[in-house]
Amino acid sequence: MPITPEQRRAWGSLGGLTSWVNTENRYDRVYSAKSNSPLGFAWHARQLGLDPDNLTPEQEKRVESARKL
């Protein structure tokens, strides 16, 4: 008997929720995705040709301004 679309969605949802329940540190789990997203601070720093881990205070202001555009 084939699985219905509703059953597939229910199983997928259950799997996703189970995965998040078993995640101890949500920040670490999504860090890579956020830093590589246009919403992330590090993404904007890289777009400006800067190293996001070694910014001067002035560079941080530039990146923050670029992020707000």
RAMONOR-V133557 format. One record per residue. N is the residue number from 1. RES is the residue in one small letter. NEAR is the number of other C-alpha atoms within 10 Angstrom. Layout:
n->N res->RES near->NEAR
n->N res->RES near->NEAR
This chain:
n->1 res->m near->3
n->2 res->p near->5
n->3 res->i near->7
n->4 res->t near->9
n->5 res->p near->9
n->6 res->e near->9
n->7 res->q near->11
n->8 res->r near->11
n->9 res->r near->11
n->10 res->a near->12
n->11 res->w near->12
n->12 res->g near->12
n->13 res->s near->12
n->14 res->l near->11
n->15 res->g near->12
n->16 res->g near->11
n->17 res->l near->12
n->18 res->t near->11
n->19 res->s near->10
n->20 res->w near->12
n->21 res->v near->10
n->22 res->n near->9
n->23 res->t near->12
n->24 res->e near->9
n->25 res->n near->9
n->26 res->r near->11
n->27 res->y near->10
n->28 res->d near->10
n->29 res->r near->12
n->30 res->v near->10
n->31 res->y near->12
n->32 res->s near->11
n->33 res->a near->12
n->34 res->k near->15
n->35 res->s near->17
n->36 res->n near->14
n->37 res->s near->13
n->38 res->p near->13
n->39 res->l near->13
n->40 res->g near->15
n->41 res->f near->18
n->42 res->a near->21
n->43 res->w near->20
n->44 res->h near->23
n->45 res->a near->22
n->46 res->r near->14
n->47 res->q near->12
n->48 res->l near->14
n->49 res->g near->9
n->50 res->l near->16
n->51 res->d near->14
n->52 res->p near->18
n->53 res->d near->8
n->54 res->n near->9
n->55 res->l near->14
n->56 res->t near->11
n->57 res->p near->9
n->58 res->e near->9
n->59 res->q near->16
n->60 res->e near->16
n->61 res->k near->12
n->62 res->r near->15
n->63 res->v near->22
n->64 res->e near->15
n->65 res->s near->11
n->66 res->a near->14
n->67 res->r near->16
n->68 res->k near->8
n->69 res->l near->5
